[in-house]
Amino acid sequence: MHRQTKQFSTVGSAVRTTIIVPSIRRAGITLFEVVLALAIFLGATAVIGQILQNGSRAATKAQLTSEASIRCEKRMNELLSGVLPLTAVQNAPFEDNASWQWSINVLDTSVISLLEAEVVVQHVNSRGAADLTYRMNRYLKDPQLYEDAAIL
């Protein structure tokens, strides 16, 4: 045990008293402190891991959504410009990436000579299930109307 010496003096007196006070020093940390620190560390690690996983999932979904919208716009523009015919197509793969599929639905509307074109783009994962679907609709005049007018 280590002893520490402290001196006290009283005001107005020439007497000095020396008191020896034993002091206790700890040589290390306790088991409770180690377990508490470990529990805090593991809890923080679990929370940070969950946050990183959620962020990764959100980034992947945002990237897929962005690519789906670009692919959908491309097919819609091909349809409107006449590169693709106004006929229904179901689950056709894209030429550059087979994990992306596209469909076209051409629907009649309540207005005469007006059609509704719907383009659907899907991303198919490795298990064969669609994990993202993006749709785009556009109204356009029936091209048959122009062909009939040209014949007359």
VENMO-V166396 format. One record per residue. N is the residue number from 1. RES is the residue in three letters. SS is DSSP state (H for helix, E for strand, L for the rest). BURIAL is # if it has 16 or more other ideal C-beta (glycine too) atoms within 10 Angstrom, else .. Layout:
BEGIN
n: [N;N]
res: [RES;RES]
ss: [SS;SS]
burial: [BURIAL;BURIAL]
END
This chain:
BEGIN
n: [1;2;3;4;5;6;7;8;9;10;11;12;13;14;15;16;17;18;19;20;21;22;23;24;25;26;27;28;29;30;31;32;33;34;35;36;37;38;39;40;41;42;43;44;45;46;47;48;49;50;51;52;53;54;55;56;57;58;59;60;61;62;63;64;65;66;67;68;69;70;71;72;73;74;75;76;77;78;79;80;81;82;83;84;85;86;87;88;89;90;91;92;93;94;95;96;97;98;99;100;101;102;103;104;105;106;107;108;109;110;111;112;113;114;115;116;117;118;119;120;121;122;123;124;125;126;127;128;129;130;131;132;133;134;135;136;137;138;139;140;141;142;143;144;145;146;147;148;149;150;151;152]
res: [MET;HIS;ARG;GLN;THR;LYS;GLN;PHE;SER;THR;VAL;GLY;SER;ALA;VAL;ARG;THR;THR;ILE;ILE;VAL;PRO;SER;ILE;ARG;ARG;ALA;GLY;ILE;THR;LEU;PHE;GLU;VAL;VAL;LEU;ALA;LEU;ALA;ILE;PHE;LEU;GLY;ALA;THR;ALA;VAL;ILE;GLY;GLN;ILE;LEU;GLN;ASN;GLY;SER;ARG;ALA;ALA;THR;LYS;ALA;GLN;LEU;THR;SER;GLU;ALA;SER;ILE;ARG;CYS;GLU;LYS;ARG;MET;ASN;GLU;LEU;LEU;SER;GLY;VAL;LEU;PRO;LEU;THR;ALA;VAL;GLN;ASN;ALA;PRO;PHE;GLU;ASP;ASN;ALA;SER;TRP;GLN;TRP;SER;ILE;ASN;VAL;LEU;ASP;THR;SER;VAL;ILE;SER;LEU;LEU;GLU;ALA;GLU;VAL;VAL;VAL;GLN;HIS;VAL;ASN;SER;ARG;GLY;ALA;ALA;ASP;LEU;THR;TYR;ARG;MET;ASN;ARG;TYR;LEU;LYS;ASP;PRO;GLN;LEU;TYR;GLU;ASP;ALA;ALA;ILE;LEU]
ss: [L;E;E;E;E;E;E;E;E;L;L;L;L;L;L;E;E;E;E;E;E;E;E;L;L;L;L;L;L;L;H;H;H;H;H;H;H;H;H;H;H;H;H;H;H;H;H;H;H;H;H;H;H;H;H;H;H;H;H;H;H;H;H;H;H;H;H;H;H;H;H;H;H;H;H;H;H;H;H;H;H;L;L;L;L;L;L;L;E;E;E;E;E;L;L;L;L;L;L;E;E;E;E;E;E;E;E;E;L;L;L;L;L;E;E;E;E;E;E;E;E;E;E;E;L;L;L;L;L;E;E;E;E;E;E;E;E;E;E;E;E;L;H;H;H;H;H;H;H;H;H;L]
burial: [.;.;.;.;.;.;.;.;.;.;.;.;.;.;.;.;.;.;.;.;.;.;.;.;.;.;.;.;.;.;.;.;.;.;.;.;.;.;.;.;.;.;.;.;.;.;.;.;.;.;.;.;.;.;.;.;.;.;.;.;.;.;.;.;.;.;#;#;.;.;#;#;.;.;#;#;.;.;#;.;.;.;.;#;.;.;.;.;#;.;.;.;.;.;.;.;.;.;.;#;#;#;#;#;.;#;.;.;.;.;.;.;.;.;#;.;#;#;#;#;#;#;#;#;.;.;.;.;.;.;.;#;.;#;.;#;.;.;.;.;.;#;.;.;.;.;.;.;.;.;.;.]
END
